[in-house]
Amino acid sequence: MLVQVLSSSYLGIEPFLVEVEVDVTNGLPIFNIVGLGDATISESRDRIRSGIKNMGYLLEPRRIVVNLTPANIKKRGSHFDLPIAIGIMIGMRFISDYRGILKDYLLMGELSLTGEIRRADGIISGVLLAKSKGFKGVIIPEENLEEASIIKNIDIIPVKNLRDVVKFIEEGTIRSKRVINPINEIKNNLDMLDVKAQILGKRALEIVAAGGHNIIMVGAPGSGKSMLAKRIPTILPSMSEDEIIETTKIYSIAGELNERIPIVINRPFRDPHHTSTTTSIIGGGRTPKPGEISLANNGVLFLDEFTEFDRVVIESLREPLEEKRISITRSLGKMEFPAKLIFVAACNPCSCGNKFNEELCTCTPYDLRRYTKKLSGPIIDRIDLYVQINRLDDREILDKEVGDSSKIIKERVIKAREIQKSRFSSDKLNRDMNNNDIETFCFLNDECENTIRTSIRSLNLSMRTYHKILKVARTIADLDNAPNIEKKHLLEALSFRKN
């Protein structure tokens, strides 16, 4: 008996439909799975046998052949256990799909040896695929219910074991769904008030948050670079529903979701150690998975001790920082992962960290040249703001006066982003402006033109750097609620360039 059950898989983060064909016939007892499945799928044979048997069904020796279509695309994941098991049970006539459920629903879920259905990765991608293809719904593990429930207008059938699936297929009985708590952000106890002084650093981060720009902070050890960076999420607007779905989808595929974090509500803040490999940062592997740069999508990627990262890692950031996506080509094909993030780097100015205080610096001119060479021109060229973070003096340390709180700064950032949303009629930020946008929205009067002309000559600015200065100036003008870029906005943007 030939049975077809629908499921899904994904290339990169893009899902595609998979038809699970199960042929159960008399003959030499075998159980083969074909169709370019990975090792996890091959190992599913023993899980499926035990799971069906321990649910109380007698598995007679039959010839079982499972084909995953399309057969020319590599498939991976334990979520094929459920559709294969249901196909076998129907093929052996343990159950009957007389209600035609299998043609209207996608099935996904990992099977345990007891017949329980466990959490699987990439479920939300399958739900999105089912909705886009016009299917009635999906049958998924109960543990993935909260993750899948953020997708509206599609039936989501949570199941705990094979018996639940049988009841739904034959009787339409649905397990009572758990109550989903309303989506609320997890409160962040950090605040910009925790950082003393550092007025320039806080101003730079406000501009970064408002326009989505990249920044590098250079300063002595203990000057507050990491404290500032870790508080960037507290001044960013809350994620939209589309951003929550997109980010949760990436985390689901990467296997980063669990019972404690079923949905990504807060903007991601990723801060990998400087010993991280290129693959862990950029993504990839034999079967490409998202790296830190994609896990930080719609959030912040913070690389502390930036100059201590491997040079290959640093240089590999060039394309994703510019294109806001990362393309990985393997024998399986070309896969793209998003990288719409705010990039924040922090490093010392020299090996000893005291370059800004000549009395304490022990580095020789050769040491300084070797240290600064770790950051190439092309990388610096892709960073919008360069800010020097100085160590606090005794007056600043003992000063009781505090600046604006994260809440106040966040309100200004939200207003600036609302201006951008109105300008572009979309969620595009100033960092995403193309050449036509710059020509249209970054008008310079004669005074500003003379200023930027002098800067191009004196600082030897590239075309990319020129555009970045205009984008930052446009963001500063938005924070000032100014319709056009003025000289003070342009000068402030220029002050954040590395001389």
Salt bridges, closest charged atoms under 4 A:
ASP46 OD1 - ARG49 NH1 3.26
GLU60 OE1 - ARG62 NH2 3.29
ASP81 OD2 - ARG47 NE 2.74
ASP104 OD2 - LYS103 NZ 3.58
GLU142 OE2 - ARG175 NE 3.97
GLU147 OE1 - ARG119 NH1 3.85
ASP164 OD2 - ARG175 NE 2.83
ASP194 OD2 - ARG231 NH2 3.21
GLU206 OE2 - ARG412 NE 2.79
GLU243 OE1 - ARG267 NH2 3.05
GLU246 OE1 - LYS340 NZ 3.46
GLU256 OE1 - ARG270 NH1 3.83
GLU292 OE1 - ARG270 NE 2.66
GLU308 OE2 - LYS374 NZ 3.89
GLU315 OE1 - ARG318 NH2 2.53
GLU322 OE1 - ARG464 NE 3.38
GLU336 OE2 - ARG325 NH1 3.23
ASP367 OD1 - ARG370 NH2 3.78
ASP381 OD2 - ARG464 NH1 3.03
ASP384 OD2 - HIS213 ND1 3.46
ASP384 OD1 - LYS468 NZ 3.08
ASP404 OD2 - ARG412 NH1 2.98
ASP432 OD1 - ARG431 NE 3.33
ASP437 OD2 - LYS428 NZ 2.70
GLU447 OE2 - LYS487 NZ 3.72
GLU449 OE1 - ARG453 NH2 3.89
ASP478 OD1 - ARG423 NH2 2.53
ASP478 OD1 - ARG474 NH2 3.04
ASP480 OD2 - LYS488 NZ 3.22
ASP480 OD2 - HIS489 NE2 3.04
GLU492 OE2 - ARG203 NE 2.73
